[in-house]
Amino acid sequence: MNKGELIEAVASETEMTKADCERYLNCFVETVSKNMKKDDGVKLVGFGTFKTSKRKARIGRNPQTGEEIKIPARTVPVFSPGKELKESIWKSR
């Protein structure tokens, strides 16, 4: 499902306009992004947690040449699914 399909699904479920749904979705994404940049993260009980994680600098290898390369430390976004989300997926399989 892409963003357009998500907006369409939410609009049909909530009987809102697609334009309103798109504004709400964009606002949600911006808010989550801002909080993750501040290292606050966002917890949605039952769904999951959006947060950041720090990766240490490390040595990797170029797969074509085998040459060692330095991979710098960085902060990456992480999503941890909540218990209810995990259980709903497990039950559906």
N, C-alpha and C positions, 0 to 999 in steps of 0.2 A: 504494500500500500504506500503510495507516495503522498505528498502534502495535499495535492488537489483532491485525491480520493478521500483522504481523512476529513478535509473540510466538507466535502459533499456528504459523507456519512454522518458527521456531527450535525450538519444543517438539517438533514432529513429526520434525524432522531429527536432533535430539540425544536424543530419547526422554526428555527431562526433563519435569517438570510445567509447566503454563502459569504457575503461581504462582512457581516457581523462575525461569523465564525472565523474568518480569516484574520480579522483584527484581534480577536481573542487569542487565537493560536499564536500569532506573531508576538503579542504582548507576553504570553506565557513563555515563549522561547527566549525573548529578550530578558525577562525577569530571571529565569533560571541561569542564563549566561552571565548576567551581572553578578548574581550571588556566587556563582562558581568562580568568577574572577577574583572576588573578595575572599575566597576560601571559606565561604559560609555554607554553600551547598543548599539543597532544597530536599526536604523529607516529605513525601506524600504517603501517609500511613496506609498500609495495605497494598500500595502500588510499588514504591521503591524510593531510592535515594539517589539524587544527582549530586556528585561531589568531585573533588580533584584529588589526585594522588601524585606524589613526587617520585620520579624515577632517577636513580643514581646514574652518574656517568659510567660508561663501560667501554670495553674494547670489543669490536665486532670484526667480522671478516667480509671482504668483498667476495661474493660467491663466484664471480667470473675469474678473478685473478688470485684469490686466496690471500690478498694483501690485508694486513690489519688496519682497521680504521678506528678513530676515536668517535664514540657516540656521546654527545654532551648530555648533561643532566637536563631534565625538563619536567614540566608539570603537565599532566594529561587528564582529560575528563574521564569520569568513571560513573557507570550506572549500576547500582546494586538492587536487584529486584526484591520486593517485599515478600513476606510469607504468603499472603493471600494470592498474589500474582503467581508465585511458584506453584502453589497448590492448585490453582485453576488450570494451569498448563498441564500439570501432572495428571489431573483427573480427566482431561480431554484426550489423553493418549491411551 
